[in-house]
Amino acid sequence: MKTLHILLFFISTLFATLDTVAQENLEKAQDTLALKTKYGLRFGLDLAKPIRSVLEDGYTGFEILGDFRIQDRFYLAAELGSEKKDYFEPNINAIYKGSYFKVGVNYNAFLNWVGMTNEIFTGIRYGFSSFSQELLGYNIYSTNQSFPAVFVTDPQEFKGLSAHWAEFILGVKTEVLNNVYLSINLQLKRKISEVAPENFDNLYIPGFNRTYDFSQWGVGYGYTISYLLPIFKK
């Protein structure tokens, strides 16, 4: 009986040792498992502007965009676009057209599951626009009811106009197919400086959107599709 007990003791000790070794090997194997994330150039198109061009009379525009991942959560980002806007109001008629670019960084605040590359991101941009304005006609304001306001039709073109602004962006980006992403974003803009016509104002700035009296702030939005060209994994 003592021999049986001794034999069972050695067998149980052997199995316990083997189990410990197996667990250690499994932990080492798990520790050496590398979870690699794709890094590369992502480029695409803002779908909101072509859609707006179809639905809104007097507007045409397009924008291309791209970003490059520089760290786990940080991306360099840029947008380049062009817009033409007919600004027809009861007191003034004008046409604005020009191009713009924006450059900055995005930060991804979303903690992805393994294998996912979705984003809830915030970002900042520096924006610059170069454009022209064609003033078609305007009302001369009058407080005298006997002499109503006169609408002056005197086409004038002002070239060499420009504007600088800072922009805060908040958006969501989702991988819908392999390396294909859809995104929606909202933009809050703060005008820094501008070159406007003498004795007049810039009522619309390509890339910045409509301006308002006594306010340096503007808003915008985007709905984009983009493709990631993987360059390496990290």
Backbone as CSV, one residue per row, in Angstrom:
resi,resn,N_x,N_y,N_z,CA_x,CA_y,CA_z,C_x,C_y,C_z
1,MET,0.836,-1.206,0.000,0.000,0.000,0.000,0.870,1.255,0.000
2,LYS,1.996,1.201,0.862,2.900,2.350,0.894,3.518,2.585,-0.462
3,THR,3.853,1.502,-1.155,4.461,1.636,-2.492,3.493,2.304,-3.460
4,LEU,2.190,1.931,-3.349,1.177,2.534,-4.225,1.044,4.022,-3.961
5,HIS,1.065,4.385,-2.666,0.966,5.799,-2.312,2.151,6.581,-2.841
6,ILE,3.352,6.012,-2.697,4.555,6.681,-3.186,4.499,6.843,-4.703
7,LEU,4.007,5.820,-5.408,3.905,5.855,-6.864,2.903,6.927,-7.302
8,LEU,1.758,6.977,-6.630,0.758,8.008,-6.959,1.306,9.401,-6.705
9,PHE,2.085,9.562,-5.635,2.670,10.865,-5.322,3.603,11.311,-6.445
10,PHE,4.471,10.406,-6.915,5.414,10.757,-7.981,4.675,11.054,-9.300
11,ILE,3.612,10.283,-9.577,2.851,10.509,-10.809,2.179,11.879,-10.774
12,SER,1.542,12.237,-9.636,0.875,13.529,-9.508,1.883,14.667,-9.594
13,THR,3.063,14.465,-8.990,4.114,15.500,-9.067,4.577,15.699,-10.501
14,LEU,4.706,14.595,-11.257,5.154,14.663,-12.647,4.142,15.426,-13.502
15,PHE,2.838,15.094,-13.321,1.797,15.781,-14.103,1.723,17.270,-13.756
16,ALA,1.898,17.610,-12.476,1.879,19.013,-12.061,3.041,19.773,-12.690
17,THR,4.198,19.122,-12.730,5.372,19.758,-13.338,5.169,19.975,-14.835
18,LEU,4.646,18.923,-15.501,4.393,19.040,-16.941,3.374,20.135,-17.236
19,ASP,2.327,20.245,-16.384,1.310,21.270,-16.584,1.905,22.669,-16.413
20,THR,2.791,22.814,-15.414,3.439,24.116,-15.202,4.309,24.500,-16.385
21,VAL,5.074,23.544,-16.906,5.936,23.797,-18.065,5.098,24.166,-19.277
22,ALA,3.980,23.470,-19.482,3.110,23.754,-20.624,2.534,25.158,-20.535
23,GLN,2.118,25.561,-19.319,1.577,26.909,-19.151,2.641,27.960,-19.423
24,GLU,3.859,27.723,-18.951,4.948,28.676,-19.195,5.239,28.797,-20.687
25,ASN,5.239,27.680,-21.396,5.492,27.715,-22.849,4.376,28.458,-23.580
26,LEU,3.110,28.250,-23.101,1.979,28.934,-23.728,2.074,30.440,-23.508
27,GLU,2.443,30.839,-22.280,2.592,32.267,-21.998,3.691,32.885,-22.843
28,LYS,4.805,32.152,-23.028,5.889,32.649,-23.865,5.432,32.794,-25.306
29,ALA,4.642,31.813,-25.770,4.134,31.875,-27.146,3.201,33.062,-27.323
30,GLN,2.347,33.315,-26.302,1.442,34.450,-26.385,2.196,35.766,-26.319
31,ASP,3.244,35.815,-25.484,4.026,37.038,-25.365,4.734,37.387,-26.658
32,THR,5.100,36.384,-27.439,5.853,36.636,-28.674,4.932,36.852,-29.868
33,LEU,3.585,36.796,-29.655,2.655,37.018,-30.751,2.595,38.504,-31.075
34,ALA,2.950,38.894,-32.292,2.984,40.299,-32.694,1.681,40.670,-33.384
35,LEU,0.991,41.695,-32.857,-0.213,42.220,-33.479,0.172,43.440,-34.299
36,LYS,0.264,43.283,-35.596,0.761,44.348,-36.457,-0.388,45.201,-36.994
37,THR,-0.153,46.495,-37.085,-1.123,47.459,-37.585,-0.616,48.061,-38.874
38,LYS,-1.553,48.319,-39.813,-1.177,48.845,-41.118,-0.859,50.336,-41.051
39,TYR,0.237,50.712,-41.683,0.619,52.113,-41.865,0.708,52.372,-43.370
40,GLY,0.229,53.543,-43.796,0.314,53.836,-45.218,-0.365,55.139,-45.571
41,LEU,-0.480,55.391,-46.852,-1.100,56.605,-47.376,-2.562,56.321,-47.689
42,ARG,-3.448,57.127,-47.112,-4.881,57.009,-47.375,-5.325,58.252,-48.163
43,PHE,-5.952,58.033,-49.292,-6.374,59.148,-50.137,-7.813,58.929,-50.573
44,GLY,-8.512,60.037,-50.853,-9.920,59.894,-51.192,-10.540,61.177,-51.693
45,LEU,-11.877,61.216,-51.619,-12.672,62.294,-52.193,-13.782,62.663,-51.216
46,ASP,-14.061,63.976,-51.118,-15.195,64.440,-50.334,-16.453,64.337,-51.186
47,LEU,-17.352,63.408,-50.829,-18.567,63.187,-51.604,-19.596,64.300,-51.419
48,ALA,-19.480,65.067,-50.340,-20.482,66.093,-50.060,-20.498,67.176,-51.131
49,LYS,-19.341,67.526,-51.670,-19.292,68.616,-52.642,-19.875,68.222,-54.000
50,PRO,-19.582,67.052,-54.575,-20.287,66.657,-55.804,-21.792,66.534,-55.614
51,ILE,-22.222,66.012,-54.466,-23.657,65.917,-54.199,-24.270,67.308,-54.116
52,ARG,-23.593,68.219,-53.439,-24.085,69.599,-53.342,-24.109,70.267,-54.707
53,SER,-23.139,69.930,-55.558,-23.106,70.511,-56.909,-24.323,70.114,-57.719
54,VAL,-24.824,68.898,-57.490,-26.005,68.419,-58.210,-27.285,69.023,-57.637
55,LEU,-27.361,69.133,-56.315,-28.599,69.534,-55.660,-28.767,71.046,-55.538
56,GLU,-27.666,71.790,-55.503,-27.743,73.231,-55.263,-27.407,74.009,-56.528
57,ASP,-28.347,74.834,-56.976,-28.107,75.689,-58.136,-27.048,76.745,-57.800
58,GLY,-26.157,76.974,-58.756,-25.150,78.010,-58.567,-23.946,77.590,-57.751
59,TYR,-23.779,76.279,-57.530,-22.612,75.813,-56.782,-21.941,74.664,-57.508
60,THR,-20.631,74.700,-57.607,-19.824,73.571,-58.069,-18.573,73.485,-57.196
61,GLY,-18.159,72.271,-56.881,-16.971,72.131,-56.052,-16.497,70.696,-55.975
62,PHE,-15.238,70.522,-55.647,-14.685,69.199,-55.405,-13.546,69.331,-54.408
63,GLU,-13.219,68.207,-53.748,-12.117,68.191,-52.784,-11.493,66.806,-52.747
64,ILE,-10.179,66.748,-52.830,-9.432,65.513,-52.618,-8.715,65.619,-51.282
65,LEU,-8.462,64.481,-50.674,-7.898,64.497,-49.322,-6.968,63.313,-49.127
66,GLY,-6.167,63.396,-48.108,-5.258,62.297,-47.791,-4.740,62.402,-46.371
67,ASP,-4.308,61.288,-45.835,-3.654,61.303,-44.527,-2.613,60.195,-44.476
68,PHE,-1.671,60.340,-43.554,-0.594,59.367,-43.389,-0.366,59.160,-41.899
69,ARG,-0.391,57.908,-41.497,-0.241,57.580,-40.077,1.221,57.712,-39.661
70,ILE,1.485,58.561,-38.664,2.868,58.770,-38.226,3.145,58.109,-36.873
71,GLN,2.081,57.921,-36.057,2.183,57.191,-34.807,0.912,56.376,-34.618
72,ASP,0.835,55.661,-33.505,-0.308,54.772,-33.282,-1.633,55.514,-33.412
73,ARG,-1.727,56.744,-32.884,-2.986,57.477,-32.872,-2.945,58.799,-33.638
74,PHE,-1.815,59.146,-34.214,-1.671,60.437,-34.881,-1.479,60.276,-36.386
75,TYR,-2.131,61.185,-37.138,-2.083,61.166,-38.592,-1.799,62.571,-39.114
76,LEU,-0.905,62.676,-40.080,-0.800,63.900,-40.860,-1.945,63.910,-41.874
77,ALA,-2.585,65.056,-42.066,-3.756,65.114,-42.947,-3.730,66.391,-43.777
78,ALA,-4.318,66.300,-44.976,-4.374,67.464,-45.867,-5.577,67.342,-46.795
79,GLU,-6.111,68.487,-47.209,-7.211,68.563,-48.168,-6.892,69.638,-49.203
80,LEU,-7.274,69.384,-50.437,-7.073,70.329,-51.541,-8.355,70.372,-52.355
81,GLY,-8.872,71.593,-52.622,-10.149,71.666,-53.302,-10.357,72.943,-54.082
82,SER,-11.506,73.016,-54.733,-11.887,74.170,-55.544,-13.397,74.354,-55.441
83,GLU,-13.847,75.615,-55.443,-15.274,75.907,-55.340,-15.642,77.118,-56.201
84,LYS,-16.886,77.097,-56.683,-17.488,78.252,-57.353,-18.889,78.416,-56.776
85,LYS,-19.202,79.637,-56.311,-20.465,79.881,-55.631,-21.113,81.162,-56.158
86,ASP,-22.365,81.045,-56.633,-23.162,82.215,-57.003,-23.851,82.723,-55.746
87,TYR,-23.532,83.955,-55.371,-24.106,84.550,-54.165,-25.154,85.563,-54.598
88,PHE,-26.391,85.113,-54.689,-27.479,85.969,-55.153,-28.433,86.230,-53.985
89,GLU,-28.441,87.464,-53.502,-29.304,87.909,-52.427,-30.095,89.127,-52.901
90,PRO,-31.169,89.503,-52.185,-31.970,90.648,-52.619,-31.167,91.939,-52.785
91,ASN,-30.104,92.099,-51.976,-29.357,93.355,-52.003,-28.042,93.283,-52.764
92,ILE,-27.619,92.070,-53.149,-26.322,91.943,-53.814,-26.258,90.655,-54.623
93,ASN,-25.601,90.716,-55.768,-25.338,89.554,-56.613,-23.839,89.485,-56.880
94,ALA,-23.242,88.338,-56.595,-21.805,88.183,-56.809,-21.485,86.720,-57.080
95,ILE,-20.337,86.490,-57.702,-19.864,85.137,-57.989,-18.458,84.990,-57.401
96,TYR,-18.262,83.945,-56.608,-16.963,83.664,-56.005,-16.421,82.360,-56.577
97,LYS,-15.142,82.350,-56.897,-14.514,81.114,-57.367,-13.033,81.128,-57.009
98,GLY,-12.516,79.958,-56.647,-11.116,79.862,-56.271,-10.779,78.483,-55.738
99,SER,-9.573,78.348,-55.240,-9.074,77.070,-54.724,-8.542,77.257,-53.310
100,TYR,-8.324,76.160,-52.635,-7.873,76.217,-51.247,-7.121,74.940,-50.888
101,PHE,-6.373,75.010,-49.794,-5.777,73.802,-49.226,-5.794,73.930,-47.712
102,LYS,-5.817,72.763,-47.049,-5.773,72.695,-45.598,-4.776,71.608,-45.197
103,VAL,-4.022,71.845,-44.139,-3.037,70.872,-43.679,-3.029,70.871,-42.155
104,GLY,-2.854,69.685,-41.561,-2.838,69.594,-40.107,-2.651,68.169,-39.630
105,VAL,-3.179,67.874,-38.446,-3.031,66.540,-37.841,-4.378,66.081,-37.296
106,ASN,-4.560,64.752,-37.257,-5.723,64.121,-36.630,-5.259,63.245,-35.469
107,TYR,-6.102,63.146,-34.453,-5.862,62.241,-33.332,-7.037,61.284,-33.209
108,ASN,-6.750,59.982,-33.218,-7.784,58.951,-33.111,-8.016,58.613,-31.642
109,ALA,-9.204,58.941,-31.134,-9.530,58.687,-29.734,-10.203,57.334,-29.524
110,PHE,-10.415,56.565,-30.607,-11.121,55.287,-30.503,-10.139,54.146,-30.279
111,LEU,-10.423,53.317,-29.265,-9.581,52.159,-28.972,-10.149,50.962,-29.726
112,ASN,-9.482,50.576,-30.812,-9.970,49.508,-31.680,-9.784,48.130,-31.069
113,TRP,-10.668,47.205,-31.438,-10.422,45.804,-31.181,-9.314,45.319,-32.101
114,VAL,-8.811,44.124,-31.824,-7.734,43.573,-32.634,-8.187,43.420,-34.085
115,GLY,-7.394,43.957,-35.001,-7.700,43.848,-36.417,-8.551,44.961,-36.980
116,MET,-9.073,45.858,-36.108,-9.910,46.965,-36.570,-9.087,48.243,-36.691
117,THR,-9.489,49.114,-37.627,-8.791,50.393,-37.818,-9.792,51.539,-37.960
118,ASN,-10.865,51.489,-37.189,-11.855,52.561,-37.222,-11.367,53.754,-36.396
119,GLU,-12.047,54.893,-36.565,-11.600,56.104,-35.887,-12.776,56.937,-35.393
120,ILE,-12.629,57.488,-34.208,-13.374,58.661,-33.755,-12.292,59.709,-33.530
121,PHE,-12.225,60.686,-34.415,-11.041,61.538,-34.440,-11.374,63.011,-34.252
122,THR,-10.382,63.710,-33.737,-10.395,65.165,-33.692,-9.148,65.651,-34.421
123,GLY,-9.185,66.871,-34.913,-8.037,67.365,-35.648,-8.017,68.880,-35.710
124,ILE,-6.880,69.408,-36.106,-6.722,70.840,-36.332,-6.127,71.041,-37.717
125,ARG,-6.503,72.147,-38.349,-6.031,72.465,-39.688,-5.626,73.933,-39.781
126,TYR,-4.661,74.189,-40.652,-4.412,75.539,-41.134,-4.964,75.599,-42.550
127,GLY,-5.809,76.591,-42.849,-6.425,76.701,-44.158,-6.023,77.976,-44.876
128,PHE,-5.867,77.873,-46.190,-5.558,79.032,-47.024,-6.370,78.949,-48.310
129,SER,-6.940,80.082,-48.728,-7.750,80.142,-49.937,-7.310,81.311,-50.802
130,SER,-7.237,81.069,-52.102,-6.951,82.112,-53.092,-8.110,82.132,-54.078
131,PHE,-8.752,83.301,-54.258,-9.990,83.328,-55.036,-10.214,84.706,-55.649
132,SER,-11.266,84.786,-56.459,-11.683,86.043,-57.078,-13.170,86.257,-56.830
133,GLN,-13.592,87.512,-56.960,-14.998,87.852,-56.768,-15.463,88.715,-57.937
134,GLU,-16.581,88.330,-58.523,-17.191,89.135,-59.577,-18.475,89.743,-59.020
135,LEU,-18.434,91.041,-58.796,-19.593,91.755,-58.276,-20.486,92.143,-59.443
136,LEU,-21.689,91.571,-59.513,-22.596,91.798,-60.637,-23.516,92.997,-60.406
137,GLY,-24.011,93.170,-59.188,-24.915,94.270,-58.894,-25.172,94.370,-57.409
138,TYR,-25.653,95.561,-56.980,-25.885,95.790,-55.561,-26.882,96.919,-55.369
139,ASN,-27.534,96.926,-54.223,-28.474,97.984,-53.852,-27.737,99.124,-53.154
140,ILE,-28.103,100.345,-53.468,-27.625,101.505,-52.720,-28.644,101.802,-51.638
141,TYR,-28.218,101.662,-50.420,-29.148,101.799,-49.298,-29.595,103.250,-49.148
142,SER,-30.884,103.434,-48.870,-31.435,104.773,-48.682,-32.479,104.740,-47.583
143,THR,-32.441,105.748,-46.690,-33.429,105.868,-45.617,-34.582,106.777,-46.013
144,ASN,-34.455,107.390,-47.166,-35.500,108.306,-47.646,-36.550,107.503,-48.409
145,GLN,-37.762,107.457,-47.861,-38.825,106.679,-48.483,-39.272,107.267,-49.816
146,SER,-38.996,108.558,-50.038,-39.361,109.186,-51.313,-38.454,108.733,-52.444
147,PHE,-37.258,108.295,-52.059,-36.298,107.833,-53.061,-35.865,106.408,-52.668
148,PRO,-36.562,105.401,-53.149,-36.266,104.015,-52.766,-34.856,103.602,-53.220
149,ALA,-34.394,102.514,-52.620,-33.063,102.000,-52.944,-32.945,101.680,-54.427
150,VAL,-31.786,101.973,-54.978,-31.527,101.750,-56.393,-30.587,100.552,-56.539
151,PHE,-30.958,99.628,-57.394,-30.099,98.473,-57.651,-29.167,98.817,-58.804
152,VAL,-27.875,98.846,-58.517,-26.860,99.225,-59.494,-26.309,97.979,-60.166
153,THR,-26.382,97.940,-61.481,-25.798,96.831,-62.247,-24.515,97.332,-62.903
154,ASP,-23.410,97.021,-62.252,-22.105,97.492,-62.726,-21.072,96.399,-62.458
155,PRO,-21.003,95.373,-63.342,-20.099,94.243,-63.098,-18.644,94.676,-62.882
156,GLN,-18.055,94.166,-61.819,-16.642,94.409,-61.504,-16.028,93.103,-61.022
157,GLU,-14.797,92.876,-61.383,-14.106,91.659,-60.952,-12.918,92.030,-60.084
158,PHE,-12.813,91.374,-58.950,-11.713,91.593,-58.010,-10.901,90.304,-57.926
159,LYS,-9.642,90.396,-58.287,-8.752,89.233,-58.265,-7.722,89.385,-57.145
160,GLY,-7.015,88.289,-56.898,-5.959,88.321,-55.886,-6.463,88.356,-54.459
161,LEU,-7.685,87.913,-54.221,-8.220,87.855,-52.866,-7.730,86.585,-52.173
162,SER,-7.647,86.631,-50.856,-7.150,85.461,-50.116,-7.657,85.501,-48.687
163,ALA,-7.543,84.369,-48.020,-7.952,84.261,-46.616,-7.161,83.153,-45.940
164,HIS,-6.893,83.341,-44.649,-6.233,82.344,-43.802,-7.151,82.048,-42.625
165,TRP,-7.202,80.796,-42.204,-8.024,80.446,-41.055,-7.479,79.213,-40.338
166,ALA,-7.925,79.045,-39.106,-7.662,77.829,-38.325,-8.961,77.046,-38.243
167,GLU,-8.835,75.716,-38.167,-10.029,74.870,-38.231,-9.912,73.726,-37.232
168,PHE,-10.996,73.492,-36.506,-11.118,72.340,-35.623,-12.088,71.355,-36.264
169,ILE,-11.730,70.088,-36.292,-12.532,69.076,-36.977,-12.821,67.913,-36.032
170,LEU,-14.042,67.393,-36.119,-14.476,66.237,-35.337,-15.197,65.278,-36.271
171,GLY,-14.809,63.988,-36.251,-15.412,63.070,-37.207,-15.329,61.612,-36.787
172,VAL,-15.976,60.782,-37.607,-15.991,59.330,-37.427,-15.593,58.687,-38.750
173,LYS,-14.730,57.680,-38.685,-14.264,56.988,-39.898,-14.381,55.481,-39.686
174,THR,-14.986,54.781,-40.665,-15.242,53.349,-40.533,-14.740,52.602,-41.761
175,GLU,-14.077,51.469,-41.542,-13.630,50.614,-42.640,-14.805,49.746,-43.068
176,VAL,-15.366,50.011,-44.249,-16.541,49.279,-44.736,-16.152,48.078,-45.596
177,LEU,-15.018,48.169,-46.275,-14.420,47.059,-47.013,-12.937,47.056,-46.701
178,ASN,-12.226,46.040,-47.135,-10.802,45.979,-46.873,-10.097,47.203,-47.447
179,ASN,-9.551,48.048,-46.551,-8.809,49.265,-46.906,-9.679,50.377,-47.487
180,VAL,-11.010,50.224,-47.463,-11.923,51.259,-47.955,-12.682,51.845,-46.763
181,TYR,-12.686,53.191,-46.655,-13.238,53.862,-45.491,-14.289,54.898,-45.896
182,LEU,-15.346,54.981,-45.089,-16.323,56.066,-45.173,-16.197,56.907,-43.915
183,SER,-16.362,58.230,-44.085,-16.187,59.129,-42.949,-17.147,60.304,-43.051
184,ILE,-17.562,60.798,-41.900,-18.341,62.028,-41.822,-17.685,62.920,-40.774
185,ASN,-17.657,64.236,-41.034,-17.003,65.144,-40.110,-17.699,66.497,-40.075
186,LEU,-17.516,67.198,-38.978,-17.987,68.559,-38.783,-16.788,69.464,-38.541
187,GLN,-16.865,70.703,-39.037,-15.736,71.624,-38.974,-16.166,72.957,-38.369
188,LEU,-15.357,73.467,-37.457,-15.529,74.798,-36.893,-14.302,75.618,-37.263
189,LYS,-14.525,76.772,-37.934,-13.429,77.542,-38.504,-13.349,78.921,-37.852
190,ARG,-12.115,79.412,-37.711,-11.866,80.753,-37.162,-10.944,81.507,-38.106
191,LYS,-11.486,82.565,-38.712,-10.719,83.351,-39.666,-9.562,84.064,-38.969
192,ILE,-8.380,84.020,-39.578,-7.203,84.681,-39.030,-6.967,86.019,-39.730
193,SER,-6.990,86.007,-41.064,-6.798,87.236,-41.837,-7.368,87.023,-43.232
194,GLU,-7.575,88.136,-43.957,-8.089,88.052,-45.314,-7.720,89.303,-46.095
195,VAL,-7.722,89.149,-47.415,-7.592,90.272,-48.339,-8.936,90.410,-49.038
196,ALA,-9.603,91.554,-48.843,-10.937,91.800,-49.386,-10.892,92.988,-50.344
197,PRO,-11.896,93.111,-51.223,-11.958,94.275,-52.113,-12.092,95.572,-51.320
198,GLU,-11.600,96.655,-51.896,-11.690,97.947,-51.243,-13.159,98.367,-51.124
199,ASN,-13.530,98.825,-49.934,-14.895,99.280,-49.651,-15.939,98.167,-49.825
200,PHE,-15.502,96.930,-49.668,-16.434,95.822,-49.801,-15.956,94.690,-48.903
201,ASP,-16.647,93.557,-48.958,-16.323,92.445,-48.078,-16.359,91.134,-48.853
202,ASN,-15.698,90.116,-48.289,-15.796,88.763,-48.841,-16.994,88.078,-48.198
203,LEU,-18.033,87.844,-48.985,-19.243,87.222,-48.460,-19.175,85.698,-48.485
204,TYR,-18.270,85.165,-49.302,-18.066,83.719,-49.393,-16.594,83.474,-49.690
205,ILE,-15.998,82.512,-48.980,-14.579,82.172,-49.168,-14.491,80.688,-49.477
206,PRO,-13.992,80.301,-50.655,-13.842,78.866,-50.969,-13.028,78.147,-49.888
207,GLY,-13.558,77.048,-49.412,-12.910,76.294,-48.351,-13.332,76.697,-46.959
208,PHE,-13.695,77.962,-46.795,-14.140,78.474,-45.498,-15.659,78.497,-45.419
209,ASN,-16.326,78.712,-46.566,-17.769,78.829,-46.699,-18.226,80.263,-46.441
210,ARG,-19.484,80.420,-46.172,-20.081,81.749,-46.024,-19.514,82.489,-44.813
211,THR,-19.372,83.792,-44.947,-18.933,84.636,-43.839,-20.128,85.431,-43.318
212,TYR,-19.963,85.987,-42.114,-21.041,86.741,-41.482,-20.490,88.046,-40.922
213,ASP,-21.320,89.094,-40.964,-20.913,90.393,-40.440,-20.576,90.289,-38.963
214,PHE,-19.487,90.954,-38.576,-19.069,91.060,-37.179,-18.759,89.698,-36.553
215,SER,-18.406,88.728,-37.356,-18.029,87.416,-36.826,-16.896,86.829,-37.657
216,GLN,-15.925,86.247,-36.984,-14.795,85.610,-37.655,-14.960,84.094,-37.740
217,TRP,-16.110,83.581,-37.341,-16.312,82.145,-37.267,-17.086,81.625,-38.478
218,GLY,-16.813,80.393,-38.840,-17.524,79.719,-39.920,-17.661,78.235,-39.595
219,VAL,-18.499,77.536,-40.351,-18.725,76.110,-40.128,-18.678,75.374,-41.470
220,GLY,-18.512,74.065,-41.395,-18.515,73.232,-42.591,-18.718,71.779,-42.223
221,TYR,-18.791,70.928,-43.237,-18.983,69.497,-43.010,-18.388,68.739,-44.195
222,GLY,-18.207,67.452,-44.032,-17.687,66.610,-45.098,-18.188,65.181,-44.967
223,TYR,-18.332,64.525,-46.100,-18.697,63.107,-46.143,-17.776,62.460,-47.171
224,THR,-16.822,61.657,-46.721,-15.722,61.243,-47.579,-15.660,59.735,-47.771
225,ILE,-15.052,59.345,-48.871,-14.677,57.961,-49.128,-13.188,57.951,-49.432
226,SER,-12.469,56.989,-48.875,-11.022,56.960,-49.054,-10.511,55.524,-49.098
227,TYR,-9.308,55.373,-49.631,-8.669,54.053,-49.756,-7.289,54.104,-49.129
228,LEU,-6.977,53.106,-48.316,-5.677,53.015,-47.665,-4.735,52.175,-48.515
229,LEU,-3.614,52.769,-48.899,-2.561,52.059,-49.612,-1.517,51.634,-48.585
230,PRO,-1.556,50.386,-48.115,-0.613,49.967,-47.056,0.826,50.000,-47.561
231,ILE,1.695,50.584,-46.760,3.113,50.659,-47.109,3.936,49.713,-46.232
232,PHE,3.604,49.660,-44.944,4.297,48.739,-44.047,3.394,48.461,-42.846
233,LYS,3.770,47.474,-42.059,3.051,47.134,-40.830,3.990,47.330,-39.655
234,LYS,3.406,47.736,-38.531,4.216,48.077,-37.359,3.579,47.490,-36.114
